[in-house]
């Protein structure tokens, strides 16, 4: 499976599954990233961390470690 950190800048993907447990998973879900949500990678920082995405009509920056927990298709 691909994760959100593998998606290239400008591409859109749909969230299939959230990995992780407890507080980390809850924080990702609280940001609006849930199963079935469309996300678009807008920018990637020069050193690769963080990643800026568009989700549910707003921009959000997440760390690569968190993006690796989000499976997409």
C-alpha positions as CSV (number, residue, x, y, z in Angstrom):
1,X,0.0,0.0,0.0
2,X,1.0,3.6,-0.6
3,X,1.1,6.0,2.2
4,X,0.6,9.8,2.1
5,X,4.3,10.5,2.3
6,X,4.8,8.6,-1.0
7,X,2.4,10.9,-2.9
8,X,4.0,13.5,-5.2
9,X,3.4,17.2,-5.1
10,X,0.2,18.1,-6.9
11,X,-1.4,14.6,-6.7
12,X,-4.7,13.7,-5.1
13,X,-5.4,10.5,-3.1
14,X,-8.2,9.0,-1.1
15,X,-7.5,7.9,2.5
16,X,-8.0,4.1,2.9
17,X,-6.8,3.4,6.4
18,X,-5.2,5.0,9.4
19,X,-2.4,3.2,11.2
20,X,-1.2,3.9,14.7
21,X,-3.0,3.8,17.9
22,X,-4.1,6.0,20.8
23,X,-3.3,9.7,20.9
24,X,-1.5,9.8,17.5
25,X,-4.5,8.2,15.6
26,X,-6.9,10.5,17.4
27,X,-4.9,13.6,16.6
28,X,-4.8,12.6,12.9
29,X,-8.6,12.1,12.9
30,X,-9.2,15.4,14.7
31,X,-7.4,17.2,11.9
32,X,-10.1,15.9,9.5
33,X,-8.1,13.0,7.9
34,X,-10.5,10.1,8.1
35,X,-11.2,7.1,5.9
36,X,-12.6,8.1,2.5
37,X,-11.4,11.7,2.6
38,X,-9.7,13.2,-0.5
39,X,-6.3,14.8,0.2
40,X,-4.1,16.7,-2.2
41,X,-0.4,17.2,-1.6
42,X,0.3,20.9,-2.2
43,X,3.9,21.4,-1.1
44,X,6.8,19.5,0.3
45,X,9.4,21.4,2.3
46,X,13.0,21.5,0.8
47,X,14.3,18.9,3.2
48,X,11.1,16.8,2.9
49,X,9.5,17.6,6.2
50,X,6.7,18.8,6.7
51,X,4.2,18.1,4.0
52,X,1.5,20.6,3.2
53,X,-1.8,19.0,2.2
54,X,-5.3,20.2,1.3
55,X,-8.1,18.4,3.1
56,X,-11.8,19.3,3.5
57,X,-11.2,22.8,2.1
58,X,-8.3,23.9,4.2
59,X,-4.5,23.6,4.2
60,X,-2.7,21.5,6.8
61,X,1.0,20.7,7.4
62,X,1.9,17.3,8.8
63,X,5.1,15.6,9.6
64,X,6.4,12.7,7.4
65,X,6.2,10.4,10.4
66,X,2.4,11.1,10.6
67,X,2.0,10.9,6.8
68,X,3.5,7.4,6.9
69,X,0.6,6.3,9.1
70,X,-2.0,7.3,6.5
71,X,-2.6,4.6,3.8
72,X,-4.0,6.0,0.5
73,X,-5.0,4.9,-3.0
